[in-house]
Amino acid sequence: MNPPYKITGRILKLISEVSHKIGEINASFLVKQSPELRKRNRIRTIQASLAVEGNTLSIDQITALIENKRVLGPAKDILGVSNAIEVYDLLKKLNPFSERSFLTAHKTLMKGLIKNAGQYRRSAVGIVKGSQLAHVASPSGNVRYLMKDLFEYVKNNEDPLLIKSCVFHYEMEFIHPFTDGNGRMGRLWQTLLLMQEFPIIEFLPFETLINKNQKKYYRALSASDKQGESTVFIDFMLETVNESLEELLKERSGPISGHERINLFLSNYKTEFSRKDYMNYFKTISSATASRDLQFAVELGLITKFGDKNKTTYKHK
């Protein structure tokens, strides 16, 4: 059974905007142009995700830990950051559709911080905000079955991964499968799911915006709890990803050349293609620019041209 939610017009609009911005980032070659930007965003992601949970370490302290330098601070906070660094280094080895990987990630993230790291809780738990009980989690006896169903949903449901990643994040928070580390795991696993379709997400510091907008984050979780579906939370998370992509685009390090565009396209497009396919990949270029790029690739011997005018197609040589 699939978790309950609605795909609204606003959610569809946000999906379109996110997809377009990811296309722009790919087109600007941003990921390969700036390894320093990637490193900085990874550090911002770790700092922001842990800050939501009360970790006090700064960007400079986390940078020092990554560089194996000595850092002064609360031992628990230092261990939390060291664990997070280890988990993010493992991202590409984890399978987002595997419950075993999920438990392995939690074990790494929480080792030394709780006794049962990497294991589902075996006791009841409630989430307190201030002096009030905000949420009573699912009974511990149901956790294993609920998480199995949730993984079946992300593996088999045909909705866009942008939506399924938000649903997983919310439902996992609602189930609250661990005694601690649920928030960190929800945000980490959404990142890992999105990376399967959009590799740029690995370096997207949307956790920074969650940290800045913690009240909205928790309000979205609470509103979804009250409505009995994750629609409000999907909306919030897609808006957060969209804003993060906008920030990343502002940091781009310069325009991409025709040669770079061709190489990027050919590394990702292996079949016969047309100028229209090329323009669909780079949505911001003109038809004249596309024609020049493709002619340049023909002259370099990278591709072979077939046909004429609107029936022209190209193939890798």
C-alpha positions as CSV (number, residue, x, y, z in Angstrom):
1,M,0.0,0.0,0.0
2,N,1.4,3.4,-1.0
3,P,1.7,6.2,1.6
4,P,-1.1,8.9,1.3
5,Y,-0.4,12.2,-0.6
6,K,-1.7,14.3,-3.4
7,I,0.2,15.7,-6.4
8,T,-1.1,19.3,-6.6
9,G,-0.6,21.8,-9.3
10,R,2.0,23.7,-7.2
11,I,3.9,20.4,-6.7
12,L,4.0,19.8,-10.5
13,K,5.2,23.4,-11.0
14,L,8.0,23.0,-8.5
15,I,9.0,19.7,-10.2
16,S,9.2,21.5,-13.5
17,E,11.3,24.3,-12.0
18,V,13.7,21.9,-10.2
19,S,14.2,19.9,-13.4
20,H,14.9,23.0,-15.4
21,K,17.4,24.3,-12.9
22,I,19.2,20.9,-12.8
23,G,19.4,21.1,-16.6
24,E,20.9,24.6,-16.4
25,I,23.5,23.4,-13.9
26,N,24.4,20.4,-16.1
27,A,24.6,22.7,-19.1
28,S,26.9,25.2,-17.3
29,F,29.3,22.3,-16.5
30,L,29.2,23.5,-12.9
31,V,29.8,20.1,-11.3
32,K,33.0,19.5,-13.2
33,Q,34.2,23.1,-13.2
34,S,34.5,23.7,-9.5
35,P,35.8,21.0,-7.1
36,E,36.3,23.6,-4.5
37,L,32.6,24.5,-4.7
38,R,31.7,20.9,-4.3
39,K,33.9,20.5,-1.2
40,R,32.5,23.7,0.3
41,N,28.9,22.6,-0.2
42,R,29.6,19.2,1.3
43,I,30.9,20.9,4.4
44,R,27.9,23.2,4.5
45,T,25.6,20.2,4.2
46,I,27.2,18.3,7.1
47,Q,27.2,21.4,9.3
48,A,23.6,22.3,8.6
49,S,22.2,18.8,9.0
50,L,23.9,18.4,12.4
51,A,23.0,21.9,13.5
52,V,19.3,21.1,13.1
53,E,20.0,18.4,15.8
54,G,21.8,20.8,18.1
55,N,25.5,20.2,17.1
56,T,27.6,23.3,17.9
57,L,30.6,22.8,15.5
58,S,31.2,25.6,13.0
59,I,32.0,25.4,9.3
60,D,35.7,26.1,10.1
61,Q,35.8,23.3,12.7
62,I,34.3,20.8,10.3
63,T,36.7,21.9,7.6
64,A,39.6,21.2,10.1
65,L,38.2,17.8,10.9
66,I,38.0,16.9,7.2
67,E,41.6,18.0,6.9
68,N,42.5,15.7,9.9
69,K,43.4,18.7,12.1
70,R,42.9,18.9,15.8
71,V,39.6,20.5,16.9
72,L,38.5,21.7,20.3
73,G,34.8,21.2,21.1
74,P,32.3,18.9,22.9
75,A,33.4,15.3,22.3
76,K,29.9,14.3,21.3
77,D,29.7,17.0,18.7
78,I,33.1,16.1,17.3
79,L,32.2,12.4,17.1
80,G,28.9,13.3,15.4
81,V,30.7,15.3,12.7
82,S,33.3,12.6,12.2
83,N,30.6,10.0,11.8
84,A,28.7,12.3,9.3
85,I,31.9,12.8,7.2
86,E,32.4,9.0,7.1
87,V,28.8,8.5,5.9
88,Y,29.0,11.1,3.2
89,D,32.2,9.6,2.0
90,L,30.3,6.3,1.6
91,L,27.3,7.8,-0.3
92,K,28.1,6.3,-3.7
93,K,28.5,2.9,-2.2
94,L,25.1,2.9,-0.5
95,N,22.0,1.6,-2.2
96,P,19.0,3.9,-1.5
97,F,16.6,1.1,-2.3
98,S,18.2,-1.3,0.2
99,E,17.1,-1.5,3.8
100,R,20.4,-3.1,4.7
101,S,22.2,-0.1,3.4
102,F,19.9,2.1,5.4
103,L,20.8,0.3,8.6
104,T,24.5,0.4,7.7
105,A,24.3,4.2,7.2
106,H,22.6,4.7,10.6
107,K,25.2,2.5,12.3
108,T,28.0,4.6,10.9
109,L,26.2,7.9,11.6
110,M,25.4,7.1,15.2
111,K,28.3,4.8,16.3
112,G,29.5,5.8,19.7
113,L,26.5,8.1,20.2
114,I,23.8,5.6,21.0
115,K,24.0,1.9,22.1
116,N,21.8,0.5,19.4
117,A,23.2,2.2,16.3
118,G,22.1,0.4,13.1
119,Q,19.1,-1.2,14.8
120,Y,15.4,-0.4,14.8
121,R,14.1,0.7,18.2
122,R,12.4,-1.8,20.5
123,S,10.5,0.7,22.7
124,A,7.9,3.4,22.4
125,V,9.0,6.9,21.7
126,G,7.4,10.4,21.6
127,I,8.7,13.6,20.1
128,V,8.5,16.6,22.5
129,K,8.7,20.2,21.3
130,G,9.0,22.6,24.1
131,S,6.8,21.3,26.9
132,Q,4.3,19.6,24.6
133,L,4.2,16.1,23.1
134,A,4.3,16.8,19.3
135,H,4.1,13.3,18.0
136,V,3.7,9.7,19.2
137,A,5.7,7.4,16.9
138,S,4.4,4.1,15.6
139,P,4.5,1.2,18.0
140,S,8.0,-0.4,18.0
141,G,6.5,-3.8,17.0
142,N,5.3,-2.2,13.7
143,V,8.6,-0.5,12.8
144,R,10.1,-3.4,10.8
145,Y,7.0,-3.9,8.7
146,L,6.4,-0.2,8.1
147,M,10.0,0.3,6.9
148,K,9.8,-2.7,4.7
149,D,6.6,-1.3,3.1
150,L,8.3,2.1,2.7
151,F,11.2,0.6,0.8
152,E,8.8,-1.3,-1.4
153,Y,7.1,2.0,-2.2
154,V,10.3,3.8,-3.3
155,K,11.4,0.8,-5.4
156,N,8.1,0.1,-7.2
157,N,6.0,3.2,-7.3
158,E,6.1,5.0,-10.7
159,D,5.8,8.6,-9.4
160,P,8.8,10.9,-10.0
161,L,11.8,10.3,-7.7
162,L,11.6,14.0,-6.7
163,I,8.2,13.2,-5.1
164,K,9.1,9.7,-3.7
165,S,12.2,11.1,-2.0
166,C,10.1,13.6,-0.1
167,V,7.5,11.0,0.8
168,F,10.3,8.7,2.1
169,H,11.7,11.5,4.2
170,Y,8.3,12.4,5.8
171,E,7.2,8.8,6.3
172,M,10.5,7.8,7.9
173,E,10.2,10.7,10.3
174,F,6.6,9.7,11.1
175,I,7.6,6.1,11.8
176,H,10.6,7.2,13.8
177,P,12.4,3.9,13.4
178,F,15.4,4.7,15.6
179,T,15.9,5.8,19.2
180,D,17.9,8.7,17.8
181,G,19.3,10.0,14.5
182,N,15.9,9.9,12.6
183,G,16.1,13.5,11.3
184,R,19.7,13.1,10.1
185,M,18.7,9.8,8.4
186,G,15.6,11.3,6.7
187,R,17.6,14.1,5.2
188,L,20.6,11.9,4.2
189,W,18.3,9.3,2.6
190,Q,16.4,11.9,0.6
191,T,19.8,13.1,-0.8
192,L,20.8,9.6,-1.6
193,L,17.5,8.8,-3.4
194,L,17.7,12.0,-5.5
195,M,21.4,11.3,-6.4
196,Q,20.2,8.3,-8.4
197,E,18.6,10.6,-11.0
198,F,20.4,13.9,-10.3
199,P,24.0,13.4,-9.3
200,I,24.4,17.2,-8.7
201,I,22.2,16.7,-5.5
202,E,25.3,15.2,-3.8
203,F,26.7,18.7,-3.7
204,L,23.5,20.7,-3.1
205,P,23.4,22.3,0.3
206,F,19.6,22.2,0.7
207,E,20.3,21.2,4.3
208,T,21.5,24.8,4.9
209,L,18.1,26.1,4.0
210,I,16.4,23.6,6.2
211,N,18.6,24.7,9.1
212,K,17.7,28.4,8.3
213,N,14.0,27.5,8.1
214,Q,13.8,25.0,11.0
215,K,10.4,26.4,12.1
216,K,8.9,25.9,8.6
217,Y,10.5,22.4,8.4
218,Y,8.8,21.3,11.6
219,R,5.6,23.1,10.7
220,A,5.5,21.2,7.5
221,L,6.0,17.9,9.3
222,S,3.3,18.8,11.9
223,A,0.8,19.9,9.2
224,S,1.3,16.6,7.3
225,D,0.8,14.7,10.6
226,K,-2.5,16.5,11.2
227,Q,-3.7,15.9,7.6
228,G,-2.7,12.3,7.6
229,E,-0.7,12.7,4.4
230,S,2.7,14.1,3.2
231,T,1.4,16.7,0.7
232,V,2.4,19.7,2.7
233,F,5.9,18.3,3.4
234,I,6.4,17.4,-0.3
235,D,5.6,21.0,-1.2
236,F,8.1,22.4,1.5
237,M,10.9,20.1,0.5
238,L,10.6,20.7,-3.3
239,E,10.6,24.4,-2.6
240,T,13.7,24.0,-0.5
241,V,15.5,22.0,-3.2
242,N,14.4,24.6,-5.8
243,E,15.8,27.5,-3.7
244,S,19.1,25.6,-3.2
245,L,19.5,25.0,-6.9
246,E,18.9,28.8,-7.4
247,E,21.7,29.5,-5.0
248,L,24.0,27.1,-6.7
249,L,23.3,28.6,-10.1
250,K,24.4,32.0,-8.7
251,E,27.7,30.5,-7.8
252,R,28.5,29.2,-11.3
253,S,32.1,30.0,-12.3
254,G,31.6,31.1,-15.9
255,P,30.0,30.2,-19.2
256,I,30.5,26.8,-20.9
257,S,32.2,26.6,-24.3
258,G,30.8,24.8,-27.3
259,H,33.5,22.1,-27.0
260,E,32.6,21.5,-23.3
261,R,28.9,21.3,-24.2
262,I,29.6,18.7,-26.9
263,N,31.8,16.6,-24.6
264,L,29.2,16.7,-21.8
265,F,26.4,15.8,-24.2
266,L,28.3,12.9,-25.8
267,S,29.2,11.5,-22.4
268,N,25.5,11.2,-21.5
269,Y,23.8,10.6,-24.9
270,K,24.9,7.4,-26.6
271,T,22.2,6.8,-29.3
272,E,21.5,8.5,-32.6
273,F,20.3,12.0,-32.0
274,S,19.0,15.2,-33.7
275,R,19.6,18.9,-33.2
276,K,16.3,19.0,-31.3
277,D,17.6,16.3,-28.8
278,Y,20.7,18.5,-28.3
279,M,18.6,21.6,-27.6
280,N,16.4,19.6,-25.2
281,Y,19.5,18.7,-23.3
282,F,20.8,22.3,-23.2
283,K,17.5,24.2,-22.8
284,T,19.1,27.7,-22.7
285,I,20.9,27.7,-26.1
286,S,19.6,28.9,-29.4
287,S,19.1,26.9,-32.5
288,A,22.0,28.7,-34.2
289,T,24.4,27.8,-31.3
290,A,23.2,24.2,-31.4
291,S,24.0,24.1,-35.2
292,R,27.4,25.6,-34.6
293,D,28.3,23.1,-31.9
294,L,27.2,20.1,-33.9
295,Q,29.1,21.3,-37.0
296,F,32.2,21.8,-34.9
297,A,31.8,18.2,-33.5
298,V,31.5,16.9,-37.1
299,E,34.6,18.8,-38.1
300,L,36.5,17.4,-35.1
301,G,35.4,13.9,-36.1
302,L,33.5,13.3,-32.9
303,I,30.2,12.6,-34.6
304,T,29.0,11.6,-38.1
305,K,26.2,13.6,-39.8
306,F,23.4,11.8,-41.8
307,G,20.6,13.4,-43.9
308,D,19.9,17.0,-44.6
309,K,17.9,20.0,-43.2
310,N,15.1,18.9,-40.8
311,K,15.9,15.2,-41.4
312,T,19.5,15.5,-40.2
313,T,20.6,13.1,-37.5
314,Y,24.0,12.4,-35.9
315,K,25.8,9.4,-34.5
316,H,29.0,8.9,-32.4
317,K,31.8,8.1,-34.7
